[in-house]
Amino acid sequence: MGRTYLVEEGIGQYLTELSTKVKPYVTGLLIGQCSPQRDYVIRAVRTPPKEQQQEESLGPPKLASLDEEWITTHASQVSRMLPGGLLVLGVFMIATPELAKDGQNALRKLIFSVEKSLSKRRLWKPTEEEVSDRAALQICSATKKVVCRTYDVQDPKSSAKPADWKYQSALTASWVALGCTVNVNIHIPLLATSPNHDLEKNTKNGLNRWSKQIEDSVFLINGQVKDEDTELLEGQKKFRGNTQPGTQFSDVKVLTQLCQGASPRSTAKVQVCSGSINLRGAVKCRAYIHSNKPKVKEAIQALKRDIINTLSDRCEILFEDLILNEGPQKKNFGREYHVLPQRLFVPVAGSSVMLSDYKFGDEAAGEIQERFVEMLDQPVQAEDMHIAEDIST
């Protein structure tokens, strides 16, 4: 028995529209949420076209010309725009009948490349009971036949397993949203022996230590500590009477331990430092969880990962911006202040889930709108962009 994918109805229409424009194939990402029983697909996003593709399409079409690096880069960019609980669940391909027989091999290769690229950037490790199957969806542009298979990304020798692809309307209508504000004050010493002041590497090491602190934190949901294995929504229906469909919002407080390590005894370590990095500010975090009897531990895990991802993604974006504007060879190491990009949330058409992005102070709304169209194939109104935070440094 394979996995079942419950898919937002609008995706069927989106894929049908794409299939009418196929010349000779189009690829893209499936975005959604895994759960022990079934997976939920809330968006499909085509790979942005490359400018030089037009010139290359002179010879007979071949799937061998698939640009793996371009597709995995797109997946990395999109994963930054996903709040907690959402991830890249797989890849799709719409192709002409003559390319169909090579389609599954191409999709398998893409699934493993995308997963490798995404896992490299994560500061958290998947748990043992986590779902590691990813979807490979193939659609024939002529017959519109849909074939869905899964591969286990934890097993490099994994073979294809059949999966069910079922459309459902208002898939996320009663999902639960969790939100919290986390005050960040991270001090990262720069060792004198650290070669060439590698700020990016040092920052990542510091964030790694901080992420373990977040993993060990206590999470209060609506002011209560709940047992991990209880149902998240237990008791809420009685309390609210007849709940109307719509996103239920839970406010979460994060309590971090003052001292790290289980033992009261610790050994002090003296290291010669030539400077330090300080990350300070308040970050807004959000996670979404399906409404099919979700467990407290699923919700907390989704929120923990959003807290860790949002800070590491911002630091990555800042370093990319610095390299772009100042070059990698910068040698001035006096006291400097850099403002990390602010987080904003944007509603998704036909869904109760909001997606996320980051903006620097001098970035115009138009640039963010362009990014949503390019990365997520979704037009966004400037008035729908909710900036969630004050400026952090």
C-alpha positions as CSV (number, residue, x, y, z in Angstrom):
1,M,0.0,0.0,0.0
2,G,1.6,3.3,-1.1
3,R,1.2,6.8,0.3
4,T,-1.8,9.0,-0.3
5,Y,-1.4,12.6,-1.4
6,L,-4.4,14.8,-0.7
7,V,-4.1,17.7,-3.2
8,E,-5.6,21.2,-3.2
9,E,-8.2,21.3,-6.0
10,G,-6.7,24.4,-7.6
11,I,-3.5,22.5,-8.3
12,G,-5.3,20.3,-10.9
13,Q,-6.3,23.4,-12.8
14,Y,-2.8,24.9,-12.6
15,L,-1.2,21.7,-13.9
16,T,-3.7,21.5,-16.7
17,E,-3.0,25.1,-17.8
18,L,0.8,24.3,-17.7
19,S,0.3,21.2,-19.9
20,T,-1.2,23.3,-22.7
21,K,2.0,25.3,-22.9
22,V,4.4,22.4,-22.7
23,K,7.2,22.5,-25.3
24,P,8.5,19.7,-24.9
25,Y,8.4,19.5,-21.1
26,V,8.1,21.5,-17.9
27,T,9.3,20.7,-14.4
28,G,8.4,22.1,-11.0
29,L,8.1,21.6,-7.2
30,L,5.3,20.2,-5.0
31,I,4.9,22.0,-1.7
32,G,3.0,20.7,1.3
33,Q,3.2,18.8,4.5
34,C,3.9,15.2,5.5
35,S,2.0,13.4,8.2
36,P,2.2,9.8,9.4
37,Q,-1.1,8.9,7.7
38,R,-1.0,10.9,4.5
39,D,0.6,13.9,2.8
40,Y,-0.9,17.2,1.8
41,V,0.0,19.1,-1.3
42,I,-1.0,22.8,-1.1
43,R,0.9,24.2,-4.0
44,A,2.7,23.3,-7.3
45,V,5.2,25.7,-8.7
46,R,6.8,25.5,-12.1
47,T,10.6,25.9,-12.4
48,P,11.3,29.5,-13.6
49,P,12.3,29.5,-17.3
50,K,15.9,30.3,-18.1
51,E,16.6,33.0,-20.6
52,Q,19.0,30.9,-22.7
53,Q,16.5,28.0,-23.0
54,Q,15.0,29.4,-26.1
55,E,18.2,29.3,-28.0
56,E,19.0,25.7,-26.8
57,S,15.7,24.3,-28.0
58,L,16.7,23.8,-31.7
59,G,17.6,20.1,-31.7
60,P,15.3,17.2,-30.9
61,P,14.0,17.4,-27.3
62,K,15.9,15.4,-24.7
63,L,15.4,15.0,-21.0
64,A,19.1,14.7,-20.7
65,S,19.3,18.5,-21.1
66,L,17.5,19.0,-17.8
67,D,19.3,21.7,-15.8
68,E,19.6,19.9,-12.4
69,E,21.5,22.8,-10.8
70,W,18.8,25.4,-11.8
71,I,16.0,23.2,-10.4
72,T,17.8,22.5,-7.1
73,T,18.7,26.3,-6.7
74,H,15.0,27.0,-7.2
75,A,14.1,24.5,-4.5
76,S,16.5,26.1,-2.1
77,Q,15.1,29.6,-2.8
78,V,11.5,28.3,-2.4
79,S,12.2,26.5,0.9
80,R,13.2,29.8,2.4
81,M,9.7,31.1,1.7
82,L,8.0,28.3,3.5
83,P,6.8,28.7,7.1
84,G,7.2,25.9,9.6
85,G,5.4,22.7,8.8
86,L,5.7,23.2,5.0
87,L,8.4,21.7,2.8
88,V,9.3,20.7,-0.7
89,L,7.4,17.4,-0.9
90,G,8.5,16.3,-4.4
91,V,8.9,17.3,-8.0
92,F,6.6,17.1,-11.0
93,M,7.1,16.9,-14.7
94,I,4.7,17.4,-17.6
95,A,6.1,16.0,-20.8
96,T,5.1,15.0,-24.3
97,P,4.4,11.3,-24.9
98,E,7.8,10.7,-26.7
99,L,9.6,11.8,-23.5
100,A,7.4,9.8,-21.1
101,K,9.6,6.7,-20.8
102,D,12.6,8.6,-19.6
103,G,10.5,10.8,-17.3
104,Q,10.6,8.6,-14.2
105,N,14.4,8.3,-14.3
106,A,14.8,12.0,-14.6
107,L,12.3,12.6,-11.7
108,R,14.1,10.1,-9.5
109,K,17.4,11.9,-10.1
110,L,15.8,15.3,-9.4
111,I,14.2,14.2,-6.1
112,F,17.6,13.0,-4.7
113,S,19.4,16.2,-5.9
114,V,16.8,18.5,-4.4
115,E,16.8,16.6,-1.1
116,K,20.6,16.7,-0.9
117,S,20.7,20.4,-1.6
118,L,18.0,21.2,1.0
119,S,19.5,19.0,3.7
120,K,22.9,20.6,3.4
121,R,21.5,23.9,4.6
122,R,19.5,22.6,7.5
123,L,20.6,23.1,11.1
124,W,18.3,20.4,12.4
125,K,18.2,16.6,11.8
126,P,15.1,14.7,10.7
127,T,13.7,12.4,13.4
128,E,13.7,8.6,12.9
129,E,9.9,8.4,12.7
130,E,9.7,11.1,10.1
131,V,8.3,10.5,6.6
132,S,11.2,10.3,4.1
133,D,9.1,9.5,1.0
134,R,9.1,12.2,-1.7
135,A,6.7,12.4,-4.6
136,A,7.5,12.1,-8.3
137,L,4.5,13.2,-10.3
138,Q,4.5,12.7,-14.1
139,I,1.8,14.0,-16.4
140,C,1.5,13.3,-20.1
141,S,0.8,16.6,-22.0
142,A,-1.3,14.8,-24.7
143,T,-3.4,12.3,-22.7
144,K,-3.3,14.2,-19.3
145,K,-2.6,10.9,-17.6
146,V,-1.3,11.3,-14.1
147,V,1.3,8.9,-12.6
148,C,2.4,9.5,-9.0
149,R,5.2,7.5,-7.4
150,T,7.4,7.9,-4.3
151,Y,11.0,7.4,-3.5
152,D,12.6,7.1,0.0
153,V,15.2,9.9,0.1
154,Q,17.0,8.2,3.1
155,D,17.8,5.2,0.9
156,P,19.9,5.9,-2.2
157,K,18.9,2.6,-3.7
158,S,15.2,3.2,-3.2
159,S,12.9,2.1,-6.0
160,A,9.6,3.6,-7.0
161,K,6.4,2.8,-5.1
162,P,3.0,3.7,-6.4
163,A,1.0,6.5,-4.6
164,D,-2.5,7.8,-4.7
165,W,-3.1,11.4,-6.0
166,K,-6.5,12.7,-4.8
167,Y,-7.9,16.2,-5.2
168,Q,-9.8,17.8,-2.4
169,S,-11.4,21.3,-2.1
170,A,-10.6,23.7,0.8
171,L,-7.7,21.4,1.9
172,T,-6.2,23.8,4.4
173,A,-9.5,25.5,5.6
174,S,-9.3,24.1,9.1
175,W,-5.5,23.9,9.6
176,V,-4.0,25.2,12.8
177,A,-1.6,28.1,12.8
178,L,1.0,28.5,15.6
179,G,2.9,31.8,16.1
180,C,5.5,33.0,18.5
181,T,8.0,35.9,18.9
182,V,11.6,34.8,19.9
183,N,14.0,37.3,21.4
184,V,17.4,36.5,20.0
185,N,20.7,37.5,21.6
186,I,23.5,35.3,20.3
187,H,27.1,36.0,21.0
188,I,29.6,34.2,18.7
189,P,33.3,34.5,19.5
190,L,35.7,34.7,16.5
191,L,38.8,32.7,17.3
192,A,42.2,34.3,16.6
193,T,43.1,31.0,14.9
194,S,40.1,31.2,12.6
195,P,41.5,31.5,9.0
196,N,40.8,34.7,7.2
197,H,38.0,35.7,9.6
198,D,35.5,33.4,7.9
199,L,32.4,35.2,9.2
200,E,29.9,33.0,7.4
201,K,31.4,29.7,8.7
202,N,31.7,31.1,12.3
203,T,28.1,32.4,12.2
204,K,26.8,29.0,11.1
205,N,28.8,27.3,13.9
206,G,27.3,29.7,16.4
207,L,23.8,29.2,15.0
208,N,24.3,25.4,15.3
209,R,24.9,25.8,19.0
210,W,22.0,28.1,19.4
211,S,19.7,25.7,17.5
212,K,20.4,23.0,20.1
213,Q,19.2,25.5,22.7
214,I,15.9,25.9,20.8
215,E,15.5,22.2,20.5
216,D,15.8,21.9,24.3
217,S,13.4,24.8,25.0
218,V,10.0,24.5,26.7
219,F,7.0,25.5,24.5
220,L,3.8,26.8,26.1
221,I,0.8,26.6,23.8
222,N,-1.8,29.1,24.8
223,G,-0.1,29.4,28.2
224,Q,0.0,25.6,28.8
225,V,2.6,22.9,28.8
226,K,1.1,20.0,26.9
227,D,2.1,16.4,26.8
228,E,3.9,15.7,23.5
229,D,1.7,12.7,22.6
230,T,-1.7,14.3,23.3
231,E,-3.7,15.7,20.4
232,L,-3.1,19.4,19.8
233,L,-6.8,20.2,19.5
234,E,-7.9,18.1,22.5
235,G,-10.6,19.9,24.5
236,Q,-10.8,22.9,22.1
237,K,-14.1,21.9,20.5
238,K,-16.0,21.7,23.8
239,F,-14.4,25.0,24.8
240,R,-15.4,26.8,21.6
241,G,-18.8,25.3,21.1
242,N,-19.5,24.8,17.3
243,T,-16.2,25.7,15.7
244,Q,-16.6,27.3,12.3
245,P,-14.2,26.3,9.6
246,G,-11.2,28.7,9.5
247,T,-7.7,28.7,10.8
248,Q,-7.4,28.3,14.5
249,F,-4.5,30.3,15.9
250,S,-2.4,29.2,18.8
251,D,-0.1,31.6,20.6
252,V,3.1,30.0,21.7
253,K,5.7,31.1,24.3
254,V,9.3,29.8,24.1
255,L,11.2,29.3,27.3
256,T,14.9,28.7,26.7
257,Q,17.2,27.3,29.4
258,L,19.5,29.8,31.1
259,C,22.4,27.4,31.2
260,Q,23.2,24.8,28.6
261,G,24.2,21.2,29.5
262,A,22.5,18.8,31.9
263,S,25.4,18.6,34.4
264,P,25.8,21.5,36.9
265,R,29.6,20.9,36.7
266,S,31.3,22.2,33.6
267,T,34.8,22.8,32.5
268,A,35.8,26.3,31.5
269,K,37.7,26.6,28.2
270,V,39.9,29.7,27.5
271,Q,40.2,30.6,23.8
272,V,42.0,33.5,22.3
273,C,39.5,35.6,20.3
274,S,40.0,38.4,17.8
275,G,36.5,39.6,17.7
276,S,32.9,38.5,18.0
277,I,29.5,38.5,16.2
278,N,26.4,39.4,18.0
279,L,22.9,38.7,16.6
280,R,20.2,40.6,18.4
281,G,16.5,41.2,17.8
282,A,13.0,39.7,17.9
283,V,12.0,37.3,15.2
284,K,8.4,36.4,14.3
285,C,7.9,32.7,13.7
286,R,4.9,30.8,12.3
287,A,4.0,27.2,11.6
288,Y,1.0,25.4,10.2
289,I,-0.3,22.0,11.0
290,H,-3.0,19.8,9.3
291,S,-6.3,19.3,11.2
292,N,-6.4,15.4,11.1
293,K,-5.8,14.8,14.8
294,P,-2.3,16.4,14.9
295,K,-0.1,15.6,17.9
296,V,1.4,18.4,20.1
297,K,4.9,17.1,19.2
298,E,4.2,17.6,15.4
299,A,3.1,21.2,16.0
300,I,6.1,22.0,18.3
301,Q,8.6,20.4,15.9
302,A,7.2,22.5,13.0
303,L,7.5,25.7,15.0
304,K,11.1,24.8,16.3
305,R,12.2,24.3,12.7
306,D,10.7,27.6,11.7
307,I,12.6,29.4,14.5
308,I,15.9,27.8,13.4
309,N,15.3,28.2,9.7
310,T,14.2,31.9,9.8
311,L,17.4,33.0,11.5
312,S,19.8,30.8,9.5
313,D,18.1,31.8,6.2
314,R,18.4,35.5,7.0
315,C,22.1,35.2,7.8
316,E,22.5,33.4,4.5
317,I,20.6,36.1,2.7
318,L,22.7,38.8,4.4
319,F,26.0,37.2,3.5
320,E,24.9,36.7,-0.1
321,D,24.0,40.4,-0.2
322,L,27.3,41.5,1.2
323,I,29.3,39.4,-1.3
324,L,27.1,40.8,-4.1
325,N,27.6,44.4,-3.0
326,E,31.1,44.4,-1.4
327,G,32.8,41.3,-2.8
328,P,34.3,38.4,-0.8
329,Q,37.7,40.0,-0.3
330,K,36.5,42.7,2.2
331,K,39.4,43.3,4.7
332,N,38.0,46.0,7.0
333,F,37.1,44.3,10.3
334,G,36.2,47.2,12.5
335,R,32.9,47.4,14.4
336,E,30.0,47.1,11.9
337,Y,26.3,46.9,12.1
338,H,24.3,45.0,9.5
339,V,20.5,44.9,9.5
340,L,19.1,41.4,8.9
341,P,16.2,41.4,6.5
342,Q,12.7,41.6,8.0
343,R,10.2,38.8,7.6
344,L,6.9,39.4,5.9
345,F,3.9,37.1,5.4
346,V,1.7,36.9,2.3
347,P,-1.6,35.0,1.9
348,V,-1.8,32.3,-0.7
349,A,-4.8,32.4,-3.1
350,G,-7.4,29.8,-2.2
351,S,-5.7,28.7,1.1
352,S,-5.6,29.7,4.7
353,V,-1.8,29.3,4.8
354,M,0.5,32.3,4.4
355,L,3.9,32.1,2.8
356,S,6.9,34.1,3.8
357,D,9.7,36.2,2.4
358,Y,12.5,38.6,3.6
359,K,13.0,42.2,2.7
360,F,15.9,44.6,3.3
361,G,15.0,48.1,4.4
362,D,15.8,49.7,1.0
363,E,13.9,47.0,-1.0
364,A,10.8,48.2,-2.8
365,A,7.5,46.3,-2.7
366,G,7.8,45.8,-6.5
367,E,11.0,43.7,-6.1
368,I,9.2,41.4,-3.6
369,Q,6.2,41.1,-5.9
370,E,8.6,40.1,-8.8
371,R,10.2,37.5,-6.6
372,F,6.9,35.9,-5.7
373,V,6.0,35.7,-9.4
374,E,9.4,34.2,-10.3
375,M,9.8,31.8,-7.4
376,L,6.2,30.8,-6.7
377,D,4.4,31.7,-9.9
378,Q,2.0,33.8,-7.8
379,P,1.1,37.5,-8.3
380,V,0.9,39.3,-4.9
381,Q,-0.7,42.7,-4.1
382,A,1.5,45.2,-2.2
383,E,-1.3,45.7,0.3
384,D,-1.3,41.9,1.1
385,M,2.3,41.9,2.3
386,H,2.4,42.0,6.1
387,I,5.7,43.0,7.5
388,A,5.9,41.1,10.8
389,E,8.8,42.6,12.6
390,D,10.8,45.6,13.6
391,I,14.4,45.8,12.4
392,S,16.9,43.3,13.8
393,T,20.7,43.5,13.7
